[in-house]
Amino acid sequence: MPAEEVPQDPADALAAVVALRRLADRLEDAAVEQAMRSGWSWPEVAEALGVTRQAVHKKHARRLIAAGVTLRRRQ
C-alpha cells in the first residue's frame, strides 16, 4: 500500500485496521454460513480458509447452531 494511503495519524490508521478486521470477520461469518447451508463439510470450509477443521469448527459451530444451520457430522 502506498504510504499516502495510510492515514498519517496513528489513531486513524489503527481505527482503520480495527474496522477492516470487523468487516473481514462479518464476511467470514456469512461465507461460512452460506457454505454450510450449501452442504459443505468442515474440512472443505477449513481448506478454503486455510485453517484446520478444528479451528473453523471452534470459531463457527455455536453461532451456526444458534442460527438453525444443520451441520454435517463426520462419517
Backbone hydrogen bonds in HBPLUS format (Angstrom, degrees):
<---DONOR---> <-ACCEPTOR-->    atom                        ^
c    i                          cat <-CA-CA->   ^        H-A-AA   ^      H-
h    n   atom  resd res      DA  || num        DHA   H-A  angle D-A-AA Bond
n    s   type  num  typ     dist DA aas  dist angle  dist       angle   num
A0005-GLU N   A0002-PRO O   2.93 MM   3  5.63 161.1  1.96 122.4 128.4     1
A0006-VAL N   A0003-ALA O   3.19 MM   3  5.44 151.0  2.28 107.2 115.3     2
A0012-ASP N   A0009-ASP O   2.96 MM   3  5.29 121.0  2.32 107.4 121.9     3
A0013-ALA N   A0009-ASP O   3.01 MM   4  6.36 159.3  2.05 155.9 162.5     4
A0014-LEU N   A0010-PRO O   2.87 MM   4  6.03 164.0  1.89 153.0 156.8     5
A0015-ALA N   A0011-ALA O   2.94 MM   4  6.05 151.0  2.03 139.8 148.2     6
A0016-ALA N   A0012-ASP O   2.96 MM   4  6.19 148.5  2.06 144.4 152.5     7
A0017-VAL N   A0013-ALA O   3.09 MM   4  6.45 149.3  2.19 143.0 151.1     8
A0018-VAL N   A0014-LEU O   3.02 MM   4  6.33 160.7  2.06 150.9 155.1     9
A0019-ALA N   A0015-ALA O   2.97 MM   4  6.20 159.8  2.01 147.0 152.6    10
A0020-LEU N   A0016-ALA O   2.93 MM   4  6.15 157.8  1.98 149.1 154.8    11
A0021-ARG N   A0017-VAL O   2.92 MM   4  6.18 156.7  1.98 151.1 157.6    12
A0022-ARG N   A0018-VAL O   2.99 MM   4  6.24 160.4  2.03 151.7 156.7    13
A0023-LEU N   A0019-ALA O   2.99 MM   4  6.21 156.9  2.04 146.4 152.9    14
A0024-ALA N   A0020-LEU O   2.84 MM   4  6.04 163.1  1.87 150.4 155.2    15
A0025-ASP N   A0021-ARG O   2.89 MM   4  6.12 156.6  1.95 148.6 154.8    16
A0026-ARG N   A0022-ARG O   3.02 MM   4  6.28 158.4  2.07 147.1 152.4    17
A0027-LEU N   A0023-LEU O   2.90 MM   4  6.16 160.7  1.94 155.1 160.7    18
A0028-GLU N   A0024-ALA O   2.87 MM   4  6.06 157.6  1.92 149.1 155.5    19
A0029-ASP N   A0025-ASP O   2.89 MM   4  6.11 165.8  1.91 151.3 155.1    20
A0030-ALA N   A0026-ARG O   3.04 MM   4  6.23 165.5  2.06 149.5 152.8    21
A0031-ALA N   A0027-LEU O   2.92 MM   4  6.07 161.3  1.95 149.3 154.9    22
A0032-VAL N   A0028-GLU O   2.84 MM   4  5.95 165.8  1.86 159.5 162.9    23
A0033-GLU N   A0029-ASP O   2.99 MM   4  6.13 162.9  2.02 147.6 152.9    24
A0034-GLN N   A0030-ALA O   2.93 MM   4  6.11 160.1  1.97 147.0 152.8    25
A0035-ALA N   A0031-ALA O   2.91 MM   4  6.10 159.8  1.95 146.8 152.4    26
A0036-MET N   A0032-VAL O   2.89 MM   4  6.10 166.9  1.91 156.1 159.3    27
A0037-ARG N   A0033-GLU O   2.91 MM   4  6.05 158.6  1.95 150.7 156.7    28
A0038-SER N   A0034-GLN O   3.00 MM   4  6.13 130.9  2.25 137.3 150.3    29
A0038-SER N   A0035-ALA O   3.06 MM   3  4.99 129.9  2.32  93.0 107.2    30
A0040-TRP N   A0035-ALA O   2.99 MM   5  5.40 164.8  2.02 148.5 144.1    31
A0039-GLY N   A0036-MET O   3.08 MM   3  5.12 161.5  2.11 104.5 108.9    32
A0045-VAL N   A0041-SER O   3.05 MM   4  6.37 164.1  2.07 156.8 160.5    33
A0046-ALA N   A0042-TRP O   2.83 MM   4  5.98 167.5  1.85 157.9 162.1    34
A0047-GLU N   A0043-PRO O   2.92 MM   4  6.02 160.2  1.95 144.4 149.4    35
A0048-ALA N   A0044-GLU O   3.08 MM   4  6.28 160.2  2.12 146.3 151.5    36
A0049-LEU N   A0045-VAL O   3.01 MM   4  6.27 144.3  2.14 148.2 158.2    37
A0049-LEU N   A0046-ALA O   3.16 MM   3  5.14 123.6  2.50  93.8 108.0    38
A0050-GLY N   A0046-ALA O   2.83 MM   4  5.93 119.9  2.20 141.4 158.1    39
A0051-VAL N   A0046-ALA O   2.99 MM   5  5.08 164.9  2.02 144.0 145.3    40
A0050-GLY N   A0047-GLU O   3.18 MM   3  4.98 140.9  2.34  92.9 104.3    41
A0056-VAL N   A0052-THR O   3.12 MM   4  6.46 165.3  2.14 154.7 157.0    42
A0057-HIS N   A0053-ARG O   2.93 MM   4  6.06 159.0  1.98 150.4 156.9    43
A0058-LYS N   A0054-GLN O   2.90 MM   4  5.99 166.2  1.92 149.2 153.2    44
A0059-LYS N   A0055-ALA O   3.05 MM   4  6.18 155.5  2.11 144.8 151.3    45
A0060-HIS N   A0056-VAL O   3.00 MM   4  6.00 152.3  2.08 145.7 152.3    46
A0061-ALA N   A0057-HIS O   2.88 MM   4  5.12 162.2  1.91 143.2 147.0    47
A0064-LEU N   A0060-HIS O   2.99 MM   4  6.12 162.2  2.02 161.6 167.4    48
A0065-ILE N   A0061-ALA O   2.90 MM   4  6.09 163.7  1.93 161.2 165.1    49
A0066-ALA N   A0062-ARG O   3.02 MM   4  6.22 160.7  2.06 146.5 152.0    50
A0067-ALA N   A0063-ARG O   2.98 MM   4  6.20 135.1  2.18 138.2 150.6    51
A0067-ALA N   A0064-LEU O   3.10 MM   3  4.94 125.3  2.41  90.6 105.2    52
A0069-VAL N   A0064-LEU O   2.98 MM   5  5.36 164.9  2.00 156.6 151.6    53
A0068-GLY N   A0065-ILE O   2.97 MM   3  5.12 158.9  2.02 106.6 112.7    54
